[in-house]
Amino acid sequence: MLTSFRLFAAFLKTKLAPSSVPADPQAQLDTALFRAAIGHVKPASALLTRLINTPDTPPAIRTQALRTRATLRFQTGEFRQAIADCTAALQSGETDPETRAIILTDRCMLHERIRSYTDAIADCTAILELSGTTAAQRITALHNRAILHRSAGNHDSALRDFAALLESPDATPLHKAFVCDSRQSLHIERGDTQAAIEDLTKIIETAEISPEGKAVSLFNRGVLYAKDLLLRKALLDFSAAIAIPDAPPQLKVNVLFARAEVLEHLGEHQRATADKALVYSVSRSWFWVRKFLTFLPVLLILGVLSYFNGTNDTQNDTLGKTYKEAIVLMDQTKYGEATARLTSIIDSPKATQEQKANSLYQRALIRAHTYDKAGCIADFTEYLNLPGISTNQRASVLVERAKHYSSDGKPEMMLADLSAAIDVALFEHPMKAEALLLRAEHYRATNKWTLAFRDYTAITGMRATSPRVRSAAYLNLARHYEDINEKHKAIAEYTALTAIPNAAAKDKVVAWLARGLLYKRMGDKQKALSDYQAATRVEDAGTDLLASSFNRLGIFQRELGDQASAVESFSRTIGTPGTHPEVRLVALEERAFAYAALGQNEKAIADCGAILGTQAISLFLGKRILILRRELYLKTGNKTDAKNDEKIIMSLP
């Protein structure tokens, strides 16, 4: 087997050697694409450049080579060079309208990346002026242009594009509802409450909108009515939102609290008290109520969210009761009984589609928990085959099924589901970002970095991603730039991560430590020190990560010659309860050397003793510490113990 591997490696090396490049232009292009696919970016770029610069290269192949090189340059952060390649490809005359629209879309994204909004807008306009493009390309270009106008501060132009989207025959009702949601947030920015209310009304009146989306829009409209002191109208919207059976618990907390406030202003104190009591029962904690209220603006931005809790009791009380019983049994981990009840709902001819969908989803969760992968996937598949499933619900279930395909060892099917979810989810819906992240992680794990880079970059260009997903994208982009020795670009990605509001403490600490190490390698000691110190100030990063941060800071302080500060840093690690033994051992070793450098020999000897008294330390560390302690004993005049340590050292291999 080893011989076979060596033969394959030799074959692959021969295939990729410069001397083995075929003469045929199409074969050269295929070779370049192969090299790019396996992550050999520089050889691929070199071969593509040769094709582009060779006069005899057919125009169609040169155009494809330019497009591919633009993709590779985008991967390595050479955005302006990638723009030049896209421009050259467009000027070649070897592109049909659909391909031309794809290249313009790529160049638009590149222009946006360097904050050249005017050029990005021009690319969107060029797509719209093409004939022969697909409806999806026209809709995407118009939507992108609206977002770009908004980013550039051209609010009037953004509003015109939003209006054009709403009038377009190519836009579906759900798409138009999403456009209304985007536009109403722009109206709020401009202080035009009435226009925002009109857009929310259009969303509420859209028949295709999910119950969750309707509840969110009712709540948002109620908030605007309350701001305009139209309290009775606000009360009606809040009540209508609460009455929707499938309204998410998080949203119900916000709506109940808002309705209680309105009732207080109207003098209906008894009803207000009842709503506040319901707030506590739904949220179970006032702390979480405060948390949910903090994220009210996010609800205005994200728009339609998909949840799968609850059931519709109004159409069938018996089945509704059965569903609630199943949920209670699930909470009690009585999965067999819960599955039986959910199955009775799924098989019932009287069950509504909503009841079947909810029951299938819950049964899939049970099967996943009980390691019935095949059954879980079958339930998700049946769910997806139900008619009338909302776009975002479909995306959510596709992502869930993809995860199970992954754990079942079926990467092709996982990728198919993730790609379908990315295509289905409406623009910047959080589930699109989740699917992009999962797909990028798969590409990264299989060394298809070009594809992974594309997905991570797409996430960073979205505006409605969760802090967790956004942090993961920036972190992986930064690590890639480190791998290709682009330190400044890696620092930029780590910096972007640390600036994310509500990013996890752990992610920020990792970014500070990594950026500090880069600054250290680049010789910027002050910035490195600042980053290491920042990492140690995050108390909720976890015991081991915090302890490791103090160790990293202490080691750097020792390198700077500040032994006293280093002792303080290592002491923080040693004094933290629950620190991992290996992390604590590093701190003891480093502190011993710091004490020795300060001439505090007795304290250094004590740390050496603590290390040697630790079970299962390595032979190398034990010998290193014995040598240090022998020297310390000699400095303190303790020749007897120094000789004893010398004997032990001599006996060691």
Secondary structure by P-SEA (a helix, b strand, c coil): caaaaaaaaaaaaaaaccccccccaaaaaaaaaaaaaacccaaaaaaaaaaaacccccaaaaaaaaaaaaaaaaaacaaaaaaaaaaaaaacccccaaaaaaaaaaaaaaaaaacaaaaaaaaaaaaaacccccaaaaaaaaaaaaaaaaaacaaaaaaaaaaaaaacccccaaaaaaaaaaaaaaaaaacaaaaaaaaaaaaaacccccaaaaaaaaaaaaaaaaaacaaaaaaaaaaaaaacccccaaaaaaaaaaaaaaaaaacaaaaaaaaaaaaaaaaccaaaaaaaaaaaaaaacccbbbbbccccccccaaaaaaaaaaaaaaaacaaaaaaaaaaaaaacccccaaaaaaaaaaaaaaaaaacaaaaaaaaaaaaaacccccaaaaaaaaaaaaaaaaaaccaaaaaaaaaaaaaccccccaaaaaaaaaaaaaaaaacaaaaaaaaaaaaaacccccaaaaaaaaaaaaaaaaaacaaaaaaaaaaaaaacccccaaaaaaaaaaaaaaaaaacaaaaaaaaaaaaaacccccaaaaaaaaaaaaaaaaaacaaaaaaaaaaaaaacccccaaaaaaaaaaaaaaaaaacaaaaaaaaaaaaaacccccaaaaaaaaaaaaaaaaaacaaaaaaaaaaaaaacc
